[in-house]
Amino acid sequence: MKLLMFFVLPQFLSVSARGSPTNWSHDDGAVFFRHPDDNLHPANHWSTAPSCPGIKFIENLVHTTSSAGTSTAAAIKELPLRQRASGHGSFAAMKLLMFFVLPQVSKQKPCDCFKSDNVCLVTLPCPEACIESFRVLLLLLSGDVERNPGPMSKAQEEQLLSLQETVDKLKNSHTILQQEVNLLKEKQKQSEQTVSTLEERLNKLASELDALKQKDTSSAATTEPQLTAALNELSQLKTRCDDAEGRSRRCNLLFFGITDADKETWAQSECLVTSLCSEKLNVQVESSRIERAHRLGAFDPQKCRPIIVKFSSFKDKDSVLSSAHKLKGTRVAISEDFPISVRLARRHLLDFARPKGTPYRLRHDKLFINDKCYVFDAALGAVKEKDT
């Protein structure tokens, strides 16, 4: 604060002049007083102005410069009274008298200078000059101002180049991002068009479905009896087909556990069956009584394929099957050939009978336990007792 007062106060109370002299002419020994506030001028306050015969107010200060000057003595445009009394002078509106390359220049700002024999002459500086000094002091007090900046150092140049490269990269990245954003906008527009098309199709399908529902509701009353009759007829046909398939398999037997060989012919399979019947079952079966005998499925060295045999008569088949108990304890077994529906029913019936621990008898697709007959209902998926 002391430093600020040291620089600012002399600007307000400056007596005498600096720079080239300016000639003033006055007749008497009056003191000329220049004040920035024109409200103190006697012309504005005749009734309240004090009587000071020794003080005269300067209104139109006209000063001349030395012959080496470059501008006229008078102002090109007359300044208002408030500005004339503020100490600005008229150098900012002067015209050059000399050629523009000949005038001397200076780093110092031009200022008004006064010369007088009267030691009581007081000149007040321009407020702009005071404010300028105050601004300079505030800048210096900030501590981050270089008073005599020179050329940039190498580190500063490298930093500036690095910043320039960073800016260029950011510009390129911005361009790429803008292109990607435009591409995304196009894709979004296409997606919106596709979604709108799908919505139209969905609305159309919904309307058609509603129409079909209304039509089905109206025709359900007439079609339901027909559908029930068709389902009953289909069930009867399925039963008849299963019965016909079972009758076609009545003379068939399946032999399990007979040694298998790759590329085994039907004749070899037939020979294996006849040998088994004569040696293990003591039943003589001639080749003429066997219509065909062959393996089921493809050869697998890890498994033994069964042999299906079709006898020419049911009696021959029944005689072999009745002797199948003699194979108990061996790896060979004999069973009847049933349709798929019958095999499924027999499997469920066996699963139903074994946990009970009571004697049972399974014949075709019927299970007999304690004089009760059980069958498998495919529609319900469960075993139930058959009504007698």
CORPE-V518446 format. One record per backbone hydrogen bond with DSSP energy under -1.0 kcal/mol. NH is the residue of the N-H (numbers start at 1). CO is the residue of the C=O. E is the energy in kcal/mol with one decimal. If there is no record, write none. Layout:
# CORPE-V518446
((NH & CO & E) (NH & CO & E))
This chain:
# CORPE-V518446
((5 & 1 & -2.2) (6 & 2 & -1.9) (7 & 3 & -1.5) (8 & 4 & -2.2) (9 & 5 & -1.7) (11 & 8 & -1.2) (12 & 9 & -1.1) (13 & 9 & -1.6) (31 & 54 & -2.9) (33 & 56 & -2.1) (40 & 37 & -1.4) (41 & 38 & -1.1) (44 & 41 & -1.4) (45 & 41 & -1.2) (49 & 45 & -1.6) (52 & 50 & -1.0) (55 & 52 & -1.6) (56 & 31 & -2.7) (69 & 66 & -1.9) (84 & 80 & -2.4) (85 & 81 & -1.8) (86 & 83 & -1.1) (94 & 91 & -1.0) (97 & 70 & -2.0) (102 & 99 & -1.8) (121 & 118 & -1.3) (130 & 126 & -1.6) (131 & 127 & -2.7) (132 & 128 & -2.5) (133 & 129 & -2.3) (134 & 130 & -2.3) (135 & 131 & -2.6) (136 & 132 & -2.5) (137 & 133 & -2.3) (138 & 134 & -2.2) (139 & 135 & -2.4) (140 & 136 & -2.4) (141 & 137 & -2.3) (142 & 138 & -1.0) (143 & 140 & -1.1) (157 & 153 & -2.5) (158 & 154 & -2.7) (159 & 155 & -2.5) (160 & 156 & -2.7) (161 & 157 & -2.8) (162 & 158 & -2.7) (163 & 159 & -2.5) (164 & 160 & -2.3) (165 & 161 & -2.7) (166 & 162 & -2.5) (167 & 163 & -2.4) (168 & 164 & -2.5) (169 & 165 & -2.7) (170 & 166 & -2.6) (171 & 167 & -2.3) (172 & 168 & -2.6) (173 & 169 & -3.1) (174 & 170 & -2.5) (175 & 171 & -2.3) (176 & 172 & -2.6) (177 & 173 & -2.9) (178 & 174 & -2.3) (179 & 175 & -2.2) (180 & 176 & -2.6) (181 & 177 & -2.6) (182 & 178 & -2.3) (183 & 179 & -2.5) (184 & 180 & -2.8) (185 & 181 & -2.3) (186 & 182 & -2.2) (187 & 183 & -2.5) (188 & 184 & -2.8) (189 & 185 & -2.3) (190 & 186 & -2.5) (191 & 187 & -2.8) (192 & 188 & -2.6) (193 & 189 & -2.1) (194 & 190 & -2.6) (195 & 191 & -2.8) (196 & 192 & -2.5) (197 & 193 & -2.3) (198 & 194 & -2.6) (199 & 195 & -2.5) (200 & 196 & -2.1) (201 & 197 & -2.4) (202 & 198 & -2.9) (203 & 199 & -2.6) (204 & 200 & -2.1) (205 & 201 & -2.8) (206 & 202 & -2.7) (207 & 203 & -2.2) (208 & 204 & -2.3) (209 & 205 & -2.8) (210 & 206 & -2.3) (211 & 207 & -2.1) (212 & 208 & -2.4) (213 & 209 & -2.7) (214 & 210 & -2.3) (215 & 211 & -2.1) (216 & 212 & -3.2) (217 & 213 & -2.7) (218 & 214 & -1.7) (219 & 215 & -1.8) (220 & 216 & -1.6) (223 & 219 & -2.0) (224 & 220 & -2.2) (227 & 223 & -2.6) (228 & 224 & -2.3) (229 & 225 & -2.2) (230 & 226 & -2.2) (231 & 227 & -2.3) (232 & 228 & -2.1) (233 & 229 & -2.2) (234 & 230 & -2.3) (235 & 231 & -2.3) (236 & 232 & -2.1) (237 & 233 & -2.4) (238 & 234 & -2.3) (239 & 235 & -2.2) (240 & 236 & -2.4) (241 & 237 & -2.5) (242 & 238 & -2.6) (243 & 239 & -2.3) (244 & 240 & -2.5) (245 & 241 & -2.6) (246 & 242 & -2.5) (247 & 243 & -2.2) (248 & 244 & -1.8) (250 & 247 & -1.1) (252 & 249 & -1.6) (253 & 309 & -2.2) (254 & 335 & -3.1) (255 & 307 & -2.7) (256 & 333 & -3.2) (269 & 265 & -2.0) (270 & 266 & -2.6) (271 & 267 & -2.2) (272 & 268 & -2.1) (273 & 269 & -1.8) (274 & 270 & -2.3) (275 & 271 & -2.2) (276 & 272 & -1.9) (277 & 273 & -2.4) (278 & 274 & -2.1) (279 & 275 & -2.4) (280 & 276 & -2.5) (281 & 276 & -1.1) (283 & 277 & -2.6) (289 & 286 & -1.4) (290 & 287 & -1.2) (291 & 310 & -2.4) (292 & 310 & -1.1) (294 & 308 & -1.7) (296 & 306 & -1.7) (303 & 300 & -1.7) (307 & 255 & -2.2) (308 & 294 & -2.4) (309 & 253 & -2.8) (310 & 292 & -2.5) (311 & 251 & -2.5) (312 & 289 & -2.9) (317 & 313 & -1.5) (318 & 314 & -2.5) (319 & 315 & -2.4) (320 & 316 & -1.8) (321 & 317 & -2.2) (322 & 318 & -2.2) (324 & 321 & -1.4) (326 & 323 & -1.5) (327 & 324 & -1.7) (328 & 325 & -1.4) (330 & 327 & -2.0) (333 & 256 & -2.0) (335 & 254 & -1.9) (343 & 339 & -2.4) (344 & 340 & -2.3) (345 & 341 & -2.0) (346 & 342 & -2.6) (347 & 343 & -1.9) (348 & 344 & -1.8) (349 & 345 & -2.3) (350 & 346 & -2.4) (351 & 347 & -2.0) (352 & 348 & -1.4) (353 & 349 & -1.9) (354 & 350 & -2.4) (356 & 353 & -1.1) (357 & 354 & -1.0) (361 & 368 & -1.8) (363 & 366 & -2.5) (366 & 363 & -2.1) (367 & 374 & -2.5) (368 & 361 & -2.7) (369 & 372 & -2.5) (374 & 367 & -3.0) (375 & 384 & -2.6) (377 & 382 & -2.7) (381 & 377 & -2.4) (382 & 377 & -1.2) (384 & 375 & -2.7) (386 & 373 & -2.8))
